[in-house]
Amino acid sequence: MRDCALYAYRFDAAPFALHNAEAGYYCARESITPLSVKPIGDVLALHTAANIELRVVPNLWPLIDAIVASGLGFSVIRAMNALPRTATPA
């Protein structure tokens, strides 16, 4: 995580339309040139400075199931990359 080269892209909001309100997804139907691109730096240090709790879990499904049961709106766009639901954590 500390070695990841992550960048923040800033765009003009005008061409974007809400695609999924619950997940907060916006899309544009045209090519967009970023207004700026800036490196984020040490993501772990930024989380710590912002007092954001970071959890490392062996399996996402218990967390996903708890959020679904809570009734909160959320999205896990990359859930397909999680361990299969039947997998036993190592």
ROMI-668658 format. One record per atom (N, C-alpha, C): residue number from 1; residue in three letters; atom name; x, y, z. Coordinates in nm, 3 decimals. Layout:
! residues N
+-----+---------+-------+---------+---------+---------+
! num ! residuo ! atomo !      c1 !      c2 !      c3 !
+-----+---------+-------+---------+---------+---------+
! NUM !     ALA !    CA !       X !       Y !       Z !
...
+-----+---------+-------+---------+---------+---------+
***
This chain:
! residues 90
+-----+---------+-------+---------+---------+---------+
! num ! residuo ! atomo !      c1 !      c2 !      c3 !
+-----+---------+-------+---------+---------+---------+
!   1 !     MET !     N !   0.082 !  -0.119 !   0.000 !
!   1 !     MET !    CA !   0.000 !   0.000 !   0.000 !
!   1 !     MET !     C !   0.087 !   0.126 !   0.000 !
!   2 !     ARG !     N !   0.196 !   0.121 !   0.072 !
!   2 !     ARG !    CA !   0.284 !   0.238 !   0.077 !
!   2 !     ARG !     C !   0.360 !   0.258 !  -0.053 !
!   3 !     ASP !     N !   0.378 !   0.155 !  -0.132 !
!   3 !     ASP !    CA !   0.453 !   0.165 !  -0.256 !
!   3 !     ASP !     C !   0.365 !   0.197 !  -0.376 !
!   4 !     CYS !     N !   0.235 !   0.205 !  -0.355 !
!   4 !     CYS !    CA !   0.141 !   0.231 !  -0.465 !
!   4 !     CYS !     C !   0.159 !   0.374 !  -0.518 !
!   5 !     ALA !     N !   0.171 !   0.388 !  -0.648 !
!   5 !     ALA !    CA !   0.175 !   0.520 !  -0.712 !
!   5 !     ALA !     C !   0.032 !   0.560 !  -0.744 !
!   6 !     LEU !     N !  -0.032 !   0.632 !  -0.652 !
!   6 !     LEU !    CA !  -0.172 !   0.671 !  -0.665 !
!   6 !     LEU !     C !  -0.181 !   0.820 !  -0.696 !
!   7 !     TYR !     N !  -0.270 !   0.857 !  -0.788 !
!   7 !     TYR !    CA !  -0.284 !   0.997 !  -0.830 !
!   7 !     TYR !     C !  -0.427 !   1.044 !  -0.814 !
!   8 !     ALA !     N !  -0.444 !   1.171 !  -0.782 !
!   8 !     ALA !    CA !  -0.576 !   1.234 !  -0.775 !
!   8 !     ALA !     C !  -0.598 !   1.313 !  -0.903 !
!   9 !     TYR !     N !  -0.705 !   1.283 !  -0.973 !
!   9 !     TYR !    CA !  -0.740 !   1.354 !  -1.095 !
!   9 !     TYR !     C !  -0.853 !   1.451 !  -1.061 !
!  10 !     ARG !     N !  -0.840 !   1.576 !  -1.102 !
!  10 !     ARG !    CA !  -0.946 !   1.676 !  -1.080 !
!  10 !     ARG !     C !  -1.007 !   1.707 !  -1.216 !
!  11 !     PHE !     N !  -1.141 !   1.703 !  -1.223 !
!  11 !     PHE !    CA !  -1.214 !   1.725 !  -1.347 !
!  11 !     PHE !     C !  -1.316 !   1.835 !  -1.331 !
!  12 !     ASP !     N !  -1.355 !   1.896 !  -1.441 !
!  12 !     ASP !    CA !  -1.471 !   1.985 !  -1.445 !
!  12 !     ASP !     C !  -1.594 !   1.896 !  -1.424 !
!  13 !     ALA !     N !  -1.679 !   1.932 !  -1.332 !
!  13 !     ALA !    CA !  -1.795 !   1.849 !  -1.299 !
!  13 !     ALA !     C !  -1.906 !   1.856 !  -1.405 !
!  14 !     ALA !     N !  -1.908 !   1.959 !  -1.487 !
!  14 !     ALA !    CA !  -2.020 !   1.982 !  -1.580 !
!  14 !     ALA !     C !  -2.054 !   1.864 !  -1.670 !
!  15 !     PRO !     N !  -1.956 !   1.795 !  -1.731 !
!  15 !     PRO !    CA !  -1.993 !   1.686 !  -1.823 !
!  15 !     PRO !     C !  -2.039 !   1.558 !  -1.754 !
!  16 !     PHE !     N !  -2.031 !   1.551 !  -1.622 !
!  16 !     PHE !    CA !  -2.062 !   1.428 !  -1.551 !
!  16 !     PHE !     C !  -2.208 !   1.425 !  -1.505 !
!  17 !     ALA !     N !  -2.268 !   1.307 !  -1.510 !
!  17 !     ALA !    CA !  -2.405 !   1.286 !  -1.464 !
!  17 !     ALA !     C !  -2.406 !   1.173 !  -1.362 !
!  18 !     LEU !     N !  -2.495 !   1.183 !  -1.266 !
!  18 !     LEU !    CA !  -2.508 !   1.079 !  -1.164 !
!  18 !     LEU !     C !  -2.550 !   0.948 !  -1.229 !
!  19 !     HIS !     N !  -2.473 !   0.844 !  -1.206 !
!  19 !     HIS !    CA !  -2.503 !   0.712 !  -1.263 !
!  19 !     HIS !     C !  -2.566 !   0.620 !  -1.158 !
!  20 !     ASN !     N !  -2.522 !   0.629 !  -1.033 !
!  20 !     ASN !    CA !  -2.575 !   0.545 !  -0.925 !
!  20 !     ASN !     C !  -2.565 !   0.625 !  -0.796 !
!  21 !     ALA !     N !  -2.678 !   0.676 !  -0.749 !
!  21 !     ALA !    CA !  -2.679 !   0.763 !  -0.632 !
!  21 !     ALA !     C !  -2.631 !   0.693 !  -0.506 !
!  22 !     GLU !     N !  -2.672 !   0.567 !  -0.488 !
!  22 !     GLU !    CA !  -2.634 !   0.494 !  -0.367 !
!  22 !     GLU !     C !  -2.483 !   0.476 !  -0.357 !
!  23 !     ALA !     N !  -2.420 !   0.451 !  -0.468 !
!  23 !     ALA !    CA !  -2.276 !   0.427 !  -0.469 !
!  23 !     ALA !     C !  -2.197 !   0.556 !  -0.493 !
!  24 !     GLY !     N !  -2.264 !   0.662 !  -0.537 !
!  24 !     GLY !    CA !  -2.194 !   0.787 !  -0.566 !
!  24 !     GLY !     C !  -2.115 !   0.783 !  -0.695 !
!  25 !     TYR !     N !  -2.162 !   0.707 !  -0.793 !
!  25 !     TYR !    CA !  -2.092 !   0.695 !  -0.920 !
!  25 !     TYR !     C !  -2.144 !   0.800 !  -1.018 !
!  26 !     TYR !     N !  -2.049 !   0.867 !  -1.082 !
!  26 !     TYR !    CA !  -2.080 !   0.963 !  -1.187 !
!  26 !     TYR !     C !  -2.010 !   0.918 !  -1.314 !
!  27 !     CYS !     N !  -2.067 !   0.949 !  -1.429 !
!  27 !     CYS !    CA !  -2.000 !   0.913 !  -1.554 !
!  27 !     CYS !     C !  -2.018 !   1.027 !  -1.654 !
!  28 !     ALA !     N !  -1.932 !   1.029 !  -1.753 !
!  28 !     ALA !    CA !  -1.940 !   1.124 !  -1.862 !
!  28 !     ALA !     C !  -1.946 !   1.044 !  -1.991 !
!  29 !     ARG !     N !  -2.016 !   1.093 !  -2.088 !
!  29 !     ARG !    CA !  -2.033 !   1.022 !  -2.215 !
!  29 !     ARG !     C !  -1.942 !   1.080 !  -2.324 !
!  30 !     GLU !     N !  -1.838 !   1.149 !  -2.279 !
!  30 !     GLU !    CA !  -1.741 !   1.206 !  -2.372 !
!  30 !     GLU !     C !  -1.602 !   1.197 !  -2.308 !
!  31 !     SER !     N !  -1.500 !   1.208 !  -2.388 !
!  31 !     SER !    CA !  -1.364 !   1.208 !  -2.335 !
!  31 !     SER !     C !  -1.342 !   1.337 !  -2.255 !
!  32 !     ILE !     N !  -1.282 !   1.323 !  -2.138 !
!  32 !     ILE !    CA !  -1.261 !   1.437 !  -2.049 !
!  32 !     ILE !     C !  -1.111 !   1.450 !  -2.021 !
!  33 !     THR !     N !  -1.060 !   1.570 !  -2.034 !
!  33 !     THR !    CA !  -0.921 !   1.597 !  -2.000 !
!  33 !     THR !     C !  -0.917 !   1.648 !  -1.857 !
!  34 !     PRO !     N !  -0.833 !   1.588 !  -1.772 !
!  34 !     PRO !    CA !  -0.827 !   1.633 !  -1.633 !
!  34 !     PRO !     C !  -0.776 !   1.777 !  -1.623 !
!  35 !     LEU !     N !  -0.828 !   1.850 !  -1.524 !
!  35 !     LEU !    CA !  -0.780 !   1.984 !  -1.496 !
!  35 !     LEU !     C !  -0.644 !   1.978 !  -1.429 !
!  36 !     SER !     N !  -0.625 !   1.871 !  -1.349 !
!  36 !     SER !    CA !  -0.495 !   1.851 !  -1.284 !
!  36 !     SER !     C !  -0.481 !   1.705 !  -1.246 !
!  37 !     VAL !     N !  -0.356 !   1.662 !  -1.231 !
!  37 !     VAL !    CA !  -0.322 !   1.527 !  -1.185 !
!  37 !     VAL !     C !  -0.210 !   1.545 !  -1.084 !
!  38 !     LYS !     N !  -0.235 !   1.499 !  -0.960 !
!  38 !     LYS !    CA !  -0.136 !   1.516 !  -0.854 !
!  38 !     LYS !     C !  -0.113 !   1.384 !  -0.781 !
!  39 !     PRO !     N !   0.012 !   1.354 !  -0.749 !
!  39 !     PRO !    CA !   0.038 !   1.232 !  -0.672 !
!  39 !     PRO !     C !  -0.019 !   1.244 !  -0.530 !
!  40 !     ILE !     N !  -0.072 !   1.134 !  -0.479 !
!  40 !     ILE !    CA !  -0.131 !   1.132 !  -0.345 !
!  40 !     ILE !     C !  -0.024 !   1.120 !  -0.237 !
!  41 !     GLY !     N !   0.078 !   1.040 !  -0.264 !
!  41 !     GLY !    CA !   0.183 !   1.017 !  -0.163 !
!  41 !     GLY !     C !   0.151 !   0.893 !  -0.080 !
!  42 !     ASP !     N !   0.194 !   0.893 !   0.043 !
!  42 !     ASP !    CA !   0.180 !   0.779 !   0.134 !
!  42 !     ASP !     C !   0.036 !   0.769 !   0.183 !
!  43 !     VAL !     N !  -0.041 !   0.678 !   0.123 !
!  43 !     VAL !    CA !  -0.184 !   0.664 !   0.155 !
!  43 !     VAL !     C !  -0.204 !   0.627 !   0.302 !
!  44 !     LEU !     N !  -0.122 !   0.539 !   0.354 !
!  44 !     LEU !    CA !  -0.134 !   0.499 !   0.495 !
!  44 !     LEU !     C !  -0.111 !   0.618 !   0.587 !
!  45 !     ALA !     N !  -0.011 !   0.699 !   0.560 !
!  45 !     ALA !    CA !   0.016 !   0.818 !   0.643 !
!  45 !     ALA !     C !  -0.100 !   0.918 !   0.635 !
!  46 !     LEU !     N !  -0.159 !   0.932 !   0.517 !
!  46 !     LEU !    CA !  -0.272 !   1.023 !   0.502 !
!  46 !     LEU !     C !  -0.394 !   0.974 !   0.580 !
!  47 !     HIS !     N !  -0.418 !   0.844 !   0.579 !
!  47 !     HIS !    CA !  -0.528 !   0.788 !   0.659 !
!  47 !     HIS !     C !  -0.504 !   0.815 !   0.807 !
!  48 !     THR !     N !  -0.382 !   0.792 !   0.852 !
!  48 !     THR !    CA !  -0.348 !   0.814 !   0.993 !
!  48 !     THR !     C !  -0.368 !   0.961 !   1.029 !
!  49 !     ALA !     N !  -0.320 !   1.052 !   0.946 !
!  49 !     ALA !    CA !  -0.333 !   1.196 !   0.974 !
!  49 !     ALA !     C !  -0.479 !   1.240 !   0.978 !
!  50 !     ALA !     N !  -0.564 !   1.175 !   0.899 !
!  50 !     ALA !    CA !  -0.707 !   1.209 !   0.895 !
!  50 !     ALA !     C !  -0.788 !   1.132 !   0.999 !
!  51 !     ASN !     N !  -0.719 !   1.052 !   1.082 !
!  51 !     ASN !    CA !  -0.785 !   0.971 !   1.185 !
!  51 !     ASN !     C !  -0.889 !   0.875 !   1.125 !
!  52 !     ILE !     N !  -0.854 !   0.817 !   1.011 !
!  52 !     ILE !    CA !  -0.940 !   0.719 !   0.944 !
!  52 !     ILE !     C !  -0.895 !   0.580 !   0.985 !
!  53 !     GLU !     N !  -0.989 !   0.500 !   1.033 !
!  53 !     GLU !    CA !  -0.958 !   0.363 !   1.071 !
!  53 !     GLU !     C !  -0.940 !   0.277 !   0.947 !
!  54 !     LEU !     N !  -0.833 !   0.204 !   0.944 !
!  54 !     LEU !    CA !  -0.805 !   0.114 !   0.833 !
!  54 !     LEU !     C !  -0.804 !  -0.028 !   0.887 !
!  55 !     ARG !     N !  -0.880 !  -0.115 !   0.825 !
!  55 !     ARG !    CA !  -0.885 !  -0.255 !   0.868 !
!  55 !     ARG !     C !  -0.829 !  -0.344 !   0.758 !
!  56 !     VAL !     N !  -0.750 !  -0.438 !   0.798 !
!  56 !     VAL !    CA !  -0.702 !  -0.541 !   0.707 !
!  56 !     VAL !     C !  -0.771 !  -0.669 !   0.751 !
!  57 !     VAL !     N !  -0.851 !  -0.725 !   0.662 !
!  57 !     VAL !    CA !  -0.930 !  -0.843 !   0.696 !
!  57 !     VAL !     C !  -0.898 !  -0.956 !   0.600 !
!  58 !     PRO !     N !  -0.905 !  -1.080 !   0.646 !
!  58 !     PRO !    CA !  -0.874 !  -1.192 !   0.558 !
!  58 !     PRO !     C !  -0.984 !  -1.223 !   0.457 !
!  59 !     ASN !     N !  -1.106 !  -1.174 !   0.482 !
!  59 !     ASN !    CA !  -1.219 !  -1.203 !   0.394 !
!  59 !     ASN !     C !  -1.319 !  -1.088 !   0.405 !
!  60 !     LEU !     N !  -1.359 !  -1.033 !   0.292 !
!  60 !     LEU !    CA !  -1.451 !  -0.918 !   0.291 !
!  60 !     LEU !     C !  -1.597 !  -0.954 !   0.318 !
!  61 !     TRP !     N !  -1.636 !  -1.079 !   0.295 !
!  61 !     TRP !    CA !  -1.779 !  -1.113 !   0.299 !
!  61 !     TRP !     C !  -1.846 !  -1.089 !   0.433 !
!  62 !     PRO !     N !  -1.785 !  -1.116 !   0.547 !
!  62 !     PRO !    CA !  -1.852 !  -1.081 !   0.673 !
!  62 !     PRO !     C !  -1.880 !  -0.931 !   0.685 !
!  63 !     LEU !     N !  -1.786 !  -0.847 !   0.640 !
!  63 !     LEU !    CA !  -1.807 !  -0.702 !   0.644 !
!  63 !     LEU !     C !  -1.917 !  -0.661 !   0.547 !
!  64 !     ILE !     N !  -1.913 !  -0.714 !   0.425 !
!  64 !     ILE !    CA !  -2.017 !  -0.683 !   0.327 !
!  64 !     ILE !     C !  -2.154 !  -0.725 !   0.379 !
!  65 !     ASP !     N !  -2.163 !  -0.844 !   0.436 !
!  65 !     ASP !    CA !  -2.291 !  -0.893 !   0.490 !
!  65 !     ASP !     C !  -2.342 !  -0.804 !   0.603 !
!  66 !     ALA !     N !  -2.252 !  -0.757 !   0.689 !
!  66 !     ALA !    CA !  -2.292 !  -0.670 !   0.801 !
!  66 !     ALA !     C !  -2.344 !  -0.536 !   0.749 !
!  67 !     ILE !     N !  -2.281 !  -0.482 !   0.646 !
!  67 !     ILE !    CA !  -2.327 !  -0.355 !   0.589 !
!  67 !     ILE !     C !  -2.463 !  -0.373 !   0.522 !
!  68 !     VAL !     N !  -2.479 !  -0.480 !   0.446 !
!  68 !     VAL !    CA !  -2.609 !  -0.507 !   0.382 !
!  68 !     VAL !     C !  -2.718 !  -0.520 !   0.488 !
!  69 !     ALA !     N !  -2.690 !  -0.592 !   0.597 !
!  69 !     ALA !    CA !  -2.788 !  -0.611 !   0.704 !
!  69 !     ALA !     C !  -2.823 !  -0.479 !   0.774 !
!  70 !     SER !     N !  -2.731 !  -0.384 !   0.773 !
!  70 !     SER !    CA !  -2.756 !  -0.255 !   0.840 !
!  70 !     SER !     C !  -2.855 !  -0.168 !   0.765 !
!  71 !     GLY !     N !  -2.873 !  -0.195 !   0.635 !
!  71 !     GLY !    CA !  -2.963 !  -0.113 !   0.555 !
!  71 !     GLY !     C !  -2.897 !   0.010 !   0.494 !
!  72 !     LEU !     N !  -2.770 !   0.032 !   0.523 !
!  72 !     LEU !    CA !  -2.699 !   0.146 !   0.465 !
!  72 !     LEU !     C !  -2.676 !   0.125 !   0.316 !
!  73 !     GLY !     N !  -2.680 !   0.233 !   0.241 !
!  73 !     GLY !    CA !  -2.644 !   0.225 !   0.100 !
!  73 !     GLY !     C !  -2.493 !   0.223 !   0.087 !
!  74 !     PHE !     N !  -2.441 !   0.140 !   0.001 !
!  74 !     PHE !    CA !  -2.296 !   0.131 !  -0.017 !
!  74 !     PHE !     C !  -2.267 !   0.060 !  -0.148 !
!  75 !     SER !     N !  -2.140 !   0.059 !  -0.183 !
!  75 !     SER !    CA !  -2.097 !  -0.012 !  -0.302 !
!  75 !     SER !     C !  -1.962 !  -0.076 !  -0.277 !
!  76 !     VAL !     N !  -1.944 !  -0.194 !  -0.330 !
!  76 !     VAL !    CA !  -1.814 !  -0.261 !  -0.330 !
!  76 !     VAL !     C !  -1.788 !  -0.296 !  -0.476 !
!  77 !     ILE !     N !  -1.741 !  -0.198 !  -0.550 !
!  77 !     ILE !    CA !  -1.727 !  -0.212 !  -0.695 !
!  77 !     ILE !     C !  -1.634 !  -0.326 !  -0.734 !
!  78 !     ARG !     N !  -1.536 !  -0.356 !  -0.652 !
!  78 !     ARG !    CA !  -1.439 !  -0.460 !  -0.686 !
!  78 !     ARG !     C !  -1.463 !  -0.588 !  -0.605 !
!  79 !     ALA !     N !  -1.585 !  -0.613 !  -0.563 !
!  79 !     ALA !    CA !  -1.616 !  -0.734 !  -0.485 !
!  79 !     ALA !     C !  -1.581 !  -0.861 !  -0.563 !
!  80 !     MET !     N !  -1.580 !  -0.852 !  -0.696 !
!  80 !     MET !    CA !  -1.546 !  -0.970 !  -0.775 !
!  80 !     MET !     C !  -1.402 !  -1.014 !  -0.750 !
!  81 !     ASN !     N !  -1.320 !  -0.924 !  -0.695 !
!  81 !     ASN !    CA !  -1.182 !  -0.959 !  -0.665 !
!  81 !     ASN !     C !  -1.164 !  -1.017 !  -0.524 !
!  82 !     ALA !     N !  -1.271 !  -1.019 !  -0.446 !
!  82 !     ALA !    CA !  -1.266 !  -1.077 !  -0.312 !
!  82 !     ALA !     C !  -1.257 !  -1.229 !  -0.321 !
!  83 !     LEU !     N !  -1.216 !  -1.290 !  -0.211 !
!  83 !     LEU !    CA !  -1.219 !  -1.437 !  -0.205 !
!  83 !     LEU !     C !  -1.360 !  -1.485 !  -0.233 !
!  84 !     PRO !     N !  -1.375 !  -1.602 !  -0.290 !
!  84 !     PRO !    CA !  -1.510 !  -1.657 !  -0.305 !
!  84 !     PRO !     C !  -1.578 !  -1.671 !  -0.168 !
!  85 !     ARG !     N !  -1.707 !  -1.656 !  -0.167 !
!  85 !     ARG !    CA !  -1.783 !  -1.662 !  -0.042 !
!  85 !     ARG !     C !  -1.762 !  -1.794 !   0.032 !
!  86 !     THR !     N !  -1.732 !  -1.900 !  -0.040 !
!  86 !     THR !    CA !  -1.714 !  -2.030 !   0.022 !
!  86 !     THR !     C !  -1.573 !  -2.052 !   0.075 !
!  87 !     ALA !     N !  -1.481 !  -1.961 !   0.044 !
!  87 !     ALA !    CA !  -1.341 !  -1.979 !   0.087 !
!  87 !     ALA !     C !  -1.328 !  -1.963 !   0.238 !
!  88 !     THR !     N !  -1.241 !  -2.039 !   0.296 !
!  88 !     THR !    CA !  -1.210 !  -2.028 !   0.438 !
!  88 !     THR !     C !  -1.086 !  -1.943 !   0.451 !
!  89 !     PRO !     N !  -1.091 !  -1.834 !   0.534 !
!  89 !     PRO !    CA !  -0.972 !  -1.749 !   0.549 !
!  89 !     PRO !     C !  -0.853 !  -1.830 !   0.597 !
!  90 !     ALA !     N !  -0.736 !  -1.795 !   0.548 !
!  90 !     ALA !    CA !  -0.614 !  -1.864 !   0.587 !
!  90 !     ALA !     C !  -0.570 !  -1.826 !   0.727 !
+-----+---------+-------+---------+---------+---------+
***
